[in-house]
Amino acid sequence: MVAMPEGRVIARGKQERVSDYRAAIRAIDTGGATIDAVAFKAVHAGPRYRGTYVIDDGVVEALREFLPAAPAHNAIYLTAIEAFREAMPGTTLVAAFETEFHRTMPEYAARYGVSGEWRETYGVRRYGFHGASHQFVSERVPEMLGRERTALRLVSCHLGGSSSMCAIHNGQSVDTTMGFSPQSGLENATRHGELDVFAVLYMMRRQGWQLDDIYTQLTKTGGLAGLSGIAGGDVRDLEAAAGAGNSDAKLALDVFAYEVRKTIGAYAAAMGGLDAIAFTGGIGENSAALRSACTAGLGFLGVSLDEVRNTSGSGDRLVSPEGAAVAVVTLATNEEIVVARRAYGILSA
């Protein structure tokens, strides 16, 4: 049985609509099988929980503490944890945090220029997210290229409704675009990306906005939706609108591609060179046009695409010319298998 985000349940091949996550969890039919554990791709619980843990009251408390930093994510997980505790009492619940993969970032890449109290008392630092996806990319790309994971300078581009990039040097995260929250970095579908915090303070003071007002605007009407004026900020809608002559939609796509392109260059500098670029996520895997735009002008780094490979074919594949200095690949990420393996490791230990 699979619970669907839009409020549907698929059980034994039959699809039914349910009211919410709680209803979906209550409707789970295990077919008589024993469930050893339920694992969550949890998002943000601050500095104490940057790994994989059996969920106890401490984990739940930390998820609540960092709810303001990830309101769209933590609220869902808190609801789901409570619902599973009610529906499957006694079943082990495991949280595999997205921040885990980024624990290897050097301190100079993770530390913000704020007072020590902010850092030490309140945990304000760069955490990074999409860790399960970037970890999968770090493992899968060396397999695709026949290279050693520990001898690869790789930029992972997880591009979708929520987007981030990661510099992976010798199999470890050394930098990433998301920071203290999943808000920063690249533009997302409806969440703003990089933004001067004083622009927020300026608008709040000028307009008399309260915290709830600004939360809603930054998470629901920002990002690609804010740039294009197209509700939802779905890249497929933007590409269609741009093709029909919508200049704002075209600009939104240009902004997005520029951010990715600029970050690839920055991460090549951070790692002292570049061996591979991986595109995954709904956009990265499926939009040949954006892959092309995101790599345009990077020939000086040895980056190029094979037009035929980029625009045709399917599945995990090389989209750069054979023997190119920098291999460019597209692949389907698998966050679920990473979470399952982490949970298995915790339970086995």
C-alpha positions, 0 to 999 in steps of 0.5 A: 500500500502506498499513501499518495501526497494528494490524498489518495491511497493505493491498496492491493491495486485499488485506488481510493481517495482519503481525506488526509495523511492520518486517514491514509495511515489508518487505512494501511493494510499489511496483508497480515505481514509483520512490519518491523519498522517505519522509516521517514525521510525526515528533514530538520531537527537541528544540530543534535539529530544529523543522522539516522535515529530511532524516533523517541520523544527527543527526536519529536521535540527537536522536530517541533523546535525546528518547525519554524525553519522547515514549516512545510516539511516538519509539520507533515512528519510530526503528523505522520509520526503521531498517526503511526504511533496510534495506528501501529503501537509498538512498531519501531519508527526511524528518522533518517534526516536529510542533513546526515549526508552533509555532516562532512562539510568543512566548517568554513563552508557551513558557518554563517557570519553571525554571533557565537550565541546564534550558532552555539545556543540556537544551532544557526548554521548551514545544514543542507537538505536533499541528503538522501538524493545526493547520497544516492547520486554519490553512489550511483554515478561512479557505478555508471562511469566505472569510476571509484567513488573516492576519486571523483569530483562530482556536482549533483543537481537535484532539480525539481519542485524543490531544488538543490545542488551539492559538491561531492568530493571523493564521495563526501558532501563538501558544500551544498546550496540549501542552508539553515533551511530548505528555503535558501539556494536555488529557486524552488517552485513556490519557495524563494531561493537566495534572498537578502534577509534585509529585503524581508525585514524591509518589506515587513516594516514597510507593509506592516506584515506579521510573521505569518504573512511573510511565511506564506509569501515566501513559501507559497508565492515565491520562487519560479511562481513569483518570477513568472507569475504562473501559479505553482511554478511547475517548469513544464508550465513555464516551458509551455508559456515561454514557448508561447511568448510569455517573457516572464516565464522565459526569464524565470527559466533563465534565472534558474539555469543561470543559478545552476550554471554559476553554482557548477562553476563555484563548486568546480573551484571548491573541489579544485576541478570537475569530473562529473555532473549529475542531473536528477529530480523531476526537472533534472531527469526530464527537461533536456532544454534545461540541462542544455541551458544549465551547462551552456558556456561551461566549455572552459571547464570541459563540459559539453552535451551530446545533442542526440543523447541529451534529447533522446533516450530514457533512463540512467544514461550519459548525455555528454560525448564519449570521452568528454573531460567532464561526464554529464549524466542524467539518472532517476534518484532513489531516496527510498532505498537510501532511507531503507538502508539507513534504517536497516543499519540502525536496527541491525546495530 
